Amino acid sequence: MTQGDSCTAPASSRGLAWRGSVLAGTVLVALAAGGLWIAPRAEVERGTTVPRAAPSVQVLQAPAAGPPAAAAVPVAPASAAPVAKAVPEGPEACALFLARLPSVSRAQCEEAQLRPSGAVSAHGVPLFWRDVPAPVAQGTTEAPLRVLIAGAIHGDELTAAALALRWIALAEQAGRPVHWRFIPVLNPDGLLARPATRTNGRGVDLNRNFPTPGWEKDAPLYWDKRTRRDPRRFPGHAALSEPESQFLHAQMAAFRPHLIVSIHAPYGVLDFDGPLSPPERLGRLWLDQVGIFPGSLGNYGGVHRGMPVVTIELPHALNMPPDAEVRSMWRDLLRWMGEHWPEALAPEPKP
């Protein structure tokens, strides 16, 4: 969904209070006591508008997974993503990613306890994950709410990976009847490339590679006509052609999440697809539904599979928001979840 154009704040502005407000599609302004931060913005890519769902508070059951749609083969772009450096068998996540993750300390990375999932990227890099099971509650037989959180679907959105990793610790502290599954870096080939790339190791935009109905016609047409064959948005030769999108698709079928949170950058907005009423804000990110795209996760999961997809667009691809904002977005997410799944509601976490 994101264009992936990095927004870098001047060094003097680091540490200032952070606000994700969009001004006329050209600048992002963050106000703080004694400071003004103005960062350039790219125009938000917008897709087809879908009707907003009526408010609902019922618990949704994820439908059974169906076979992927058949797909035609569009012509590949002239250039693929730069190849990430080869990695040794079974590398630790922190050894691979820490140098690329903004505002993540070694201690935070190690405490996240990421483990290889058994799946690998197009270039053979392990896809790491971490489960945070729901606390064991006596006297209850109900299955916990299941939430899947994915970051760095686009490899050049480094803050997306960092936020997903930072939230693992908050999930451990939340004490909610929620089973969390974190995949902080879905696109390690793009993240490890020099420079980092939106696409995966085979030059495919993973967020255009999911099997939405009509993909075989709509995805190549959108790429050709709307993006003018932009190689950064190449949808692939077929839906689910890539190991990374196959892996996330498999998690949707096996884990059967009630909610998916997809983290991106750098547009500084909040997007939503699915059958529930969306959150109006998470922290300083306000709702701005940008529409749907052929092959996008929001379109496939939220519109066609009935799994609500909250898409977080951080305002910078390289600079993380302050810790207070990281926690504020998390608290607002939990609060919204409690409105739709009352069994997930518990006392508010401390700021």
C-alpha positions, -999 to 999 in steps of 0.1 A, spaced: 0 0 0 27 25 8 50 41 -17 79 37 6 94 71 2 115 78 33 109 109 54 139 119 74 137 145 102 167 169 107 190 158 135 180 188 156 144 176 157 151 142 172 135 137 205 108 162 199 72 153 205 57 136 174 25 142 157 12 124 126 -8 151 110 -11 154 72 -10 188 55 -23 191 20 -4 160 9 30 178 9 44 181 44 42 163 78 44 187 107 53 177 143 48 203 169 66 203 202 75 227 230 102 249 215 104 231 181 88 227 147 95 197 126 86 198 89 94 167 68 87 162 31 59 138 22 50 119 -9 14 118 -21 -6 89 -6 -13 62 -32 -51 57 -33 -71 28 -46 -107 19 -52 -131 31 -25 -152 5 -7 -183 12 14 -176 15 51 -190 -13 71 -217 -7 97 -206 -7 133 -205 -41 149 -194 -56 182 -199 -92 175 -171 -117 176 -162 -127 140 -153 -162 129 -126 -162 103 -138 -182 72 -120 -212 60 -92 -207 36 -99 -212 0 -75 -221 -28 -56 -192 -43 -70 -176 -74 -55 -185 -108 -32 -158 -121 -19 -148 -154 17 -138 -159 24 -101 -164 56 -90 -180 84 -87 -153 100 -53 -148 134 -46 -162 152 -47 -129 147 -67 -97 157 -58 -62 193 -58 -52 204 -91 -38 209 -92 0 241 -106 12 242 -143 18 236 -153 54 249 -184 73 224 -212 80 203 -205 111 214 -170 119 199 -152 149 174 -125 142 193 -98 160 226 -106 142 207 -101 110 185 -71 116 196 -51 145 218 -27 126 188 -19 103 162 -13 130 159 23 142 156 29 179 158 -7 188 185 -16 214 203 -50 215 186 -57 248 151 -50 233 159 -72 202 171 -101 223 142 -98 247 118 -102 218 131 -138 214 124 -140 177 127 -176 164 129 -190 129 95 -200 116 109 -227 93 100 -206 63 125 -186 43 125 -157 19 132 -157 -18 169 -155 -10 168 -181 18 168 -157 48 147 -171 77 113 -156 83 113 -150 121 83 -149 143 72 -148 180 41 -160 196 28 -144 228 1 -168 241 -28 -156 261 -25 -160 299 -40 -192 313 -72 -183 330 -89 -207 354 -126 -215 349 -127 -204 312 -130 -227 282 -133 -200 255 -105 -197 230 -86 -164 231 -87 -137 206 -61 -142 179 -42 -112 165 -15 -113 138 9 -84 135 32 -81 105 59 -55 98 82 -47 69 61 -62 41 80 -35 23 117 -38 31 125 -1 29 100 7 57 125 1 86 103 16 113 75 -8 105 98 -37 116 110 -18 146 75 -10 158 64 -46 155 94 -58 175 89 -31 202 53 -41 206 62 -77 215 72 -65 250 40 -46 254 20 -77 244 38 -97 271 29 -70 297 -7 -66 286 -22 -96 304 -51 -97 279 -69 -129 268 -52 -125 234 -29 -148 215 -5 -126 196 16 -137 166 43 -113 155 62 -114 122 83 -82 125 102 -86 92 81 -103 64 105 -91 37 140 -96 50 155 -96 15 143 -60 9 153 -49 44 188 -63 41 194 -51 6 218 -21 1 199 2 -2 168 -13 13 140 -20 -12 102 -20 -12 102 -52 -32 114 -87 -22 145 -104 -35 128 -112 -68 115 -77 -74 79 -83 -63 58 -60 -43 45 -84 -16 15 -62 -9 2 -67 -44 8 -104 -45 -22 -117 -24 -50 -136 -43 -78 -111 -45 -106 -121 -68 -98 -112 -104 -61 -108 -96 -50 -123 -130 -67 -94 -148 -68 -66 -123 -32 -67 -109 -14 -66 -142 -38 -39 -155 -33 -17 -124 5 -21 -126 5 -12 -163 -20 16 -164 -20 31 -129 16 28 -119 30 29 -155 49 -3 -148 67 10 -118 91 -18 -109 86 -10 -72 50 -21 -75 54 -51 -97 27 -76 -85 45 -107 -95 40 -134 -122 11 -149 -103 -8 -144 -71 11 -159 -42 41 -164 -64 65 -154 -35 75 -174 -5 69 -145 18 33 -139 7 28 -177 8 40 -177 44 16 -150 55 -12 -165 36 -6 -198 54 -7 -180 87 -40 -166 79 -53 -201 71 -37 -219 101 -37 -192 128 -71 -179 117 -67 -144 132 -97 -124 143 -76 -93 135 -45 -85 114 -24 -54 120 -1 -45 91 26 -19 98 39 4 70 55 39 65 58 68 56 24 84 52 14 92 88 -22 79 86 -43 50 97 -61 28 72 -87 0 77 -103 -27 57 -129 -52 69 -164 -57 84 -160 -37 116 -162 0 123 -126 12 121 -106 29 148 -107 67 145 -71 70 157 -41 52 171 -20 76 190 -15 106 167 -24 87 135 -59 95 123 -81 74 101 -78 81 64 -91 51 44 -71 52 11 -91 25 -8 -81 -10 -20 -56 -23 -45 -55 -56 -65 -34 -81 -45 -31 -60 -13 -34 -76 21 -61 -52 32 -82 -60 1 -76 -98 4 -79 -102 42 -103 -74 51 -126 -72 21 -127 -108 8 -118 -129 38 -137 -110 65 -106 -106 87 -104 -70 98 -70 -54 87 -57 -23 106 -30 -7 85 -6 16 104 13 41 83 40 56 104 52 91 92 88 81 87 104 50 72 137 57 90 129 76 122 109 60 150 83 80 169 91 86 206 85 59 231 54 77 245 38 75 210 48 38 206 29 31 238 0 55 229 -7 36 197 -6 3 215 -31 15 242 -55 28 215 -53 -5 197 -62 -24 228 -90 0 236 -105 -4 201 -102 -42 203 -121 -41 236 -149 -22 219 -154 -50 193 -143 -80 213 -155 -74 249 -137 -105 262 -104 -88 252 -112 -58 274 -92 -56 306 -80 -27 328 -62 -1 309 -24 -5 308 -3 21 325 11 49 303 
